[in-house]
Amino acid sequence: QRILRLAEMCRRLETEEEKVLPFYPSSLAEWEQQQARSILEETPSEPLARAMQDYVGLERFWKRFNKAKLEEKALEQARAALANRNQNLRGLLQQYLAGAAINQKVP
């Protein structure tokens, strides 16, 4: 219940893009999607599978959660790449300034 309440609160903070296209498109072929739908529509015979039907409402939450985690990892990688590039540029700048200082000393 707490997760669902938080999801409702977060819905107000979503961007227009997230409201229109909240998830990545499915990578399954059409026949695979139909097969998955037919399996989901069947009444499960195992107790665990029946219990899992109570959590079908959280499917949307988990999709959003996974999307957010993927974006977080992508941003971490981009930040690391930018930090590396920044370090390289600082090294080049130090070399340039050292060369400029030497040229000023030479008559």
C-alpha positions, 0 to 999 in steps of 0.5 A, spaced: 500 500 500 505 504 501 508 503 494 502 504 491 501 511 495 508 513 493 507 511 486 501 516 485 505 521 489 510 520 484 505 521 478 504 528 479 512 529 478 513 525 471 515 529 465 510 529 459 514 524 456 514 519 461 506 520 462 505 519 454 511 514 453 512 511 460 516 504 458 520 502 453 517 498 447 517 491 448 522 487 445 518 481 444 515 479 437 508 479 436 507 471 437 511 471 443 506 477 446 500 473 444 503 467 448 505 471 454 498 474 454 495 467 454 499 464 459 497 470 464 490 469 462 490 462 465 488 460 472 494 458 475 494 451 479 500 452 483 499 456 490 505 460 489 502 462 482 495 464 485 499 468 490 503 472 485 496 474 482 495 479 488 501 483 485 499 484 478 498 491 480 505 492 482 507 490 475 507 498 472 511 500 478 516 495 477 517 497 470 518 504 472 523 502 478 527 498 473 527 504 468 529 508 473 535 504 475 537 503 468 537 511 467 541 511 474 546 506 471 547 510 465 548 517 468 553 514 473 557 511 467 556 518 463 559 522 469 565 517 470 566 518 462 566 526 463 570 526 470 575 522 466 575 527 460 575 533 465 582 529 468 585 529 461 583 536 459 586 538 466 593 535 464 593 538 457 592 545 460 597 544 465 602 542 459 600 548 455 601 552 461 608 549 463 610 550 456 607 557 456 611 559 462 618 556 459 617 560 453 616 567 457 623 565 460 626 564 453 629 571 450 
